[in-house]
Every structure is written in structure tokens, then in C-alpha cells.
Amino acid sequence: MKKILILLLVLIVGMYACNKHQTALTQLTTLSTLPMKATEYIDSNYPDASIYYVVVLTNSAAKFIVTLNTEEEIAFTQDGDYLGDGELYNGSHHGGDTICNDTTHDWGHGHPGGGHRGGGHHGGPGHGLPIDSLSPAIISYITTNFPGYNIKHSELDSLCPDGAVIEVMLGIHGAEPMKGIFDTQNNYLLWAERIQFSNMPQAVKDYIISNFATYYVCEMGEKFTMADNSLQYNVYLNKEQLHINVRLKADGNLFCQQ
């Protein structure tokens, strides 16, 4: 199991809206409280993100709400079964063995800190940027090309082979989050979205099977839509303590590996 970097300590916070009809937040907890089944789910399905903190709930179908460094929230039962979007259970709504991570990975989607360590999602370590520090050029690009999306998180990171990049996590109600990635001169490079490895092009899967037969392939990877609309795919692999990600063109040719 990889090293864990959790920002929050065990801390009791005041109950609010505490009755049988409302969700009550009882405490912020360390990762050790989270069932193994839940951590394994996050490792496999969010290999580009890391856990930021864990909240324990009462009077809710969800026992744990896990917030990733990407600002995404995931709900789990007491036994660690996945329930869905944590925002449906966190009190603002009425609601009822393999580790998948690259060496230092986060989604702004996790596949945080890196993985469940600290660091950046593609190269690392990543460094958070205040949203209000983003350049007007980036804000203008997002507003024009991604209308309706809200900026949830921004980070200075590194991407193989581009070097230093600015990653902006975007969210919109009813859709999966995505990331806009810009160079340090605020030029748009690509946008990224999560995709299951099984849904990647056959040429990509064939390359991985042929060249990494002894590695475990994470269920979830990333699809990159480049500025010229060509597609690339990021695959996350691990073997024992070795975690790598492989960036491939849609035709299965290697673009970058780290």
C-alpha cells in the first residue's frame, strides 16, 4: 500500500442539522478509518487523484464522504461499498489488493498529492494554485470553450513530455469532471477526461498487453483531446512498488512514459 498523506487530523466538529431527517457531519477522520474496500475502489477508479480528507456522517445512507484533491466527493457505506457522488450525501442535499497509481499522480481526476500520497498527478509534485490567480487568458479560454463549466481546482504540475503545466479542474452538473491543461505561457494544450482502459482503442490495449504483460493495469485511465483534436491515452500500471503511466497515441505508438 502506498504512503498516505492526509491533510486533516482526527477532529470533532460541531454537529449541524442533526435530526433524523438531516445528514449530520460528525467528524473529520484519518484514512485509517476508511474501509480497505473503499480505498481499493479509489485506487482503481481514481488513479490520477489523491485523498484530501475523509468525513464520517450520521443519519445518512453514506457513512464516509471522501474528498479528493480534485475537489470531487465520493460516498461509501460503512462497509466501504461505493454509493456515488458524495455531494448527494454531504448534508447540502437530502440523501439518503491492487493499488492503481502512477509515481506521483493526481487529477487535479486520481488517479492528489499523488495517488494517496502527496504530489502532482502526472509528474509531481503538484502545487495548488488559487483559482483567482489564473490568468485572464485561461479564464477567457475556459469561458469561451467550456460554457457552463465551473472551475473547481487549479494546480501547477508537470506532464510528460511537456514539462511544467497548469491544470484546471472543471465541473458541470450531471457530467463527469474534466481538466483543461495549459502551458506556463497560458496556451491551451489539451483537455483530459477519465476513461476505462477497456474502452480505449484496441491498438492502445495491444501495446500495453504486449509490453507490460506482468503489470496490473488500472481500470481507469485518461483520454487526452489535444489542441489539434487528435487523441492520446494515459494508462496507469503497477507492479509491486513500481507505479508508472504510459502515454500513447490513438494508433498505439508510444508518446511518453514515466
N, C-alpha and C positions, 0 to 999 in steps of 0.2 A: 504494500500500500504506500502510495507516495506521501511525502511530507505534507502536513496540513498547515496552512496559515489562515487562521480565522481572526478577523478584526475584533470581534466582540468577546468580552469575558462573560462568565456567568453573572447575570444581573437581573434582579427582580425589578420590574417596572410596575407602575400603578395600574390596576385593572380599570378599564373603562368600558362603558356599555355592558356591564356584567349582569345579564339576566338570561333566562333560558331561551330567549328569542334572539339574543345577540351574541356575536362572537366576542370572546374576551381574550386579549393578549396577556398571557401570564408571565412569560419570561423570555429573555434572550439567552440562548444556551450555547455551549460549546459543541463542536461537531461530534464529540464522542457520544453525545446523547442520541444522535441521529441513527436510526437502524441501518445496519450494513446493506440491507436490500435497497434502501433509498440512495445511499452513496454509490452503490454499484450502478443504479439506474442513471444517476447523474454522470458518472464516469463514462458510461457507454453512449449516452444520448446527448451530452453536452461536453464533449472532449475539448472544446475550444473555450471553456469558461471555468471559473473557479467559484467556490462558495465564499460569499461575503459574510453572511451570518445566517443563523437559524432561529426561528421564532416558534415557541410552543403555544398552542391555542387550547382553549376550553370552549365548550358549548358550540362545537363545530364538527362537521364530518371530517375535517382535516385536523390532524394532531400537530403536524410540522409544516411550516412555511419556510422554504429555503430561498433566500435571495442570492442571486449570482452577482458577480462583479459587473455584469452587463445590465443590471437592474431588473432582470427577469425574475419572476417569482414562481416557484413550483410547489405544489401541495402534495403531501403524503399522509397516509393513515398512520396510526400508532405502530403498525407492523412494518411500515416502510413501503406500502403499496402506493403507486403513483395515482393521483387523483386528477391532475390537470393544472390549469392556470391558478397560481396562488392568489391572484387578485380577487378571485371569486370567493375566497375563504378568509381573507385577512382582516375582516371587520368593516371594510368600507363597502362590502356587499353582503347580502344575507345569503349564507350558503351552508347551505347545509354541508466472480472472483478475479474478473479481469478488469484492469484499470485502463481506461482509454484516455490518453492524454499525450500530447507531444511534449517536448522537453520543457517548454515554458509557454503555455498556451492559454488564451482566454478570448471570449467573444466580446470583445469589448466587454456560442453565442454562446466549452466551454467550454474548446472544447476547447482569469481571474487571477490579478495574480494569475499564474499559470496553473491550469488544471485546478487542483485544490491546493496548490502551493501558492506562492506569490509570483508575480511576473507577468509578462506580456503574452498575448495569445499566439503570435506567430514566431516571434523571435525572442523578445523579452530581455530584461523585464520591462513590462509596460508601465507607464506613468500616467495617472489620470490627469485630464485637462478640464478646468472649469468650462462648462458649456458657454458661458458668456465671454470666454477668451477666444472662441473660434473666430476666424477671420470673416469679414463681410463676404468675401468671395465664396467661402464654403457655405455659409448660411444662404447666400443667394442661389448657389447651385442646388442645394437641397430643396429650397422653397420652390424653385422652378421645375425641377425634375422629379421630385417626390412629394407632390402636393398631398396634404392630409396627414403626412407622417410627422411624428413628434421626435425631437432629439432626446434620447434617454440617457446617453452616456457618451463621453468622448475621451480619447486616450492617445498618448504618443507611444508608438510601438515600433517594431521592426518587422519587415516582411521579406522573406527570401524570394528573389534576389534583389528586391527594390531598396532595401536599407530602411532608414527611418521613414515612418508613415504616420499620418493622423487618421485614427479610426473613429467614426461617428456611428453610434448605435441608434437605429431608427425604429420606431414602433407605430403601429396603427391598429385600432380596434378591429378584431376579427381576423387578423392576419399574422403570420409568423414575423418576428423581427428580422431586420436585415442590417447590414453595415455598409456605409459608404466609406471608401478608403481613398485618402488624398496624400500626395507627397508633401514635403515640408514647405514647398512653394505654393501650396494650396491648390494644386492642379488635381483634378479628379483622375483616379487610376482605375477603379473598379468598384462594383458592389458585390457583396457576398451574402449568401443565404445558406442555411443548413440543408443538407440533402442526405438521404440514406445511401450508404455505399451500394446497396442492391439496386438503386435507381440510377447509378452512374453509367455512362456509356460502356459498352462491352469492352472496348479497347482499353479503357482505364482499368477495368476489373482484370482483364487478361494480363496487363503489365504487373499489377500488384500480385496476382497469383503466381506468375512466373518468377518474379524477382524477390518476393517476400513470403515464400511458402511456409516458413517456420514462424511467422509473426501472427499475432492476433490482430485482426482488422476491426477497428471500431465501427459500430453500426452507423454512426452519423459522421459525415464529413461536411465539406463546404463546396458549393458551386460558385465560381467567380465569373461574373459577366464583365468583361474588360471594356475599356472605353471605346474600342472598335467593334463591340458586340460579339467578339469571339468568346468562347467558353473555356475555362480551365477548372480543374477539380483538385481539391486538397483532401488527401486521405491520411488518417491518423492510425498509426501502427504501434504495437508494443510487443516486447519480448523480455520477460523478466523485468529488470530495472531499466531497460533501454526503451525510450519513447521517441519516435520520430514522426515527422509528417512529410508527405511526398506530394509535390505539386505537379500535376500532369496536364498536358493539353488534351483536348477532347479526342484527338486521334490516338491517345495513349503514349505519346512521346513525353519523356521526362523534361520538365521545365526547371524544377529546383527541388532539392532535398535537404532537410536539416533535422 
